[in-house]
Amino acid sequence: MSSNSLQASVDILTSPRETFDALKDKKGWSWTPFGLVIASSVALFLYYFSVVDFEWMIEQMLEKMAAQGDMSGEELQATQEFMTKTSMTWSTTLGSAIGIIVINAIMAVYFNLITKVSSPNELTFTAWYGFSWWVSMPLVVSCLLSGLVIIFSSAGMVSLEDLSPTSLGFLADQSSPWFGFFSGINLFSLWSIALGAIGLSSWLGLASKKTFIIAASPTLVIYTCWALYIGFSG
């Protein structure tokens, strides 16, 4: 059994069932995974923009935009003028951190509502928001792996897409509308879904099949809608 929140943040990745069993009554402990997830995300992007060949990165991004054919030459020029190193660094860094906070809040609302229907309980939104941060711990491992990608990159020539080496982005060309779709599917997002299913089973005593459906449904709905949009718009 984890004796403190930092140990629990490691144990959640190696022995999730036992850790979730102990976490249900440790409400204040979720501040630790919150701090670890946000800090690792911020550190990753600050490090990335400090070493990346920025001119090369912008050139790659503009070539990708031009290949998609959605922007005129004037629009590409205006976009390039906006893409300064400072603006890109802080918009990406803060956008990532804020995005995680908002997404986890949405997931907490979802868990709070869906579990009230599937298995009446007294857990509040706050409890589920803490739960969402424990489920997000694979992001810390993902950021560490991305850091290694940067370290071993050649002369700082590493794109933002390269920071997700476990994604399925390789299944589509970067100019394809399917590239973003496949890039969003990676080992760590699947790991988080698995943790969510295990945690729901621990906290609510539900069958594994039911908890997996609950944990995976948001992702399945999003990607189904995304695939339909790409299919019909293409």
Buried (B, 14 or more C-beta within 10 A) or exposed (E): EBEEBBEBBBBBBEEBEBBBBBBBEBEEBBEBBBBBBBEBBBBBBEBBBEEBBBEBBBEBBBEBBBEEEEBEEEEBEEBBEEBEBEEBBEEBBEEBBEEBBEEBBEBBBBBBEBBEEBBEEEBEEEBBBBBBBBBBBBBBBBBEBBBEBBEEBEEBEBBBBBBBBBBBBEEBEBEBBBBBBBBBBBBBBBBBBBBBBBBBBBBBEBEEEBBBBBBBEBBEEEBEEBEEEBEEEE
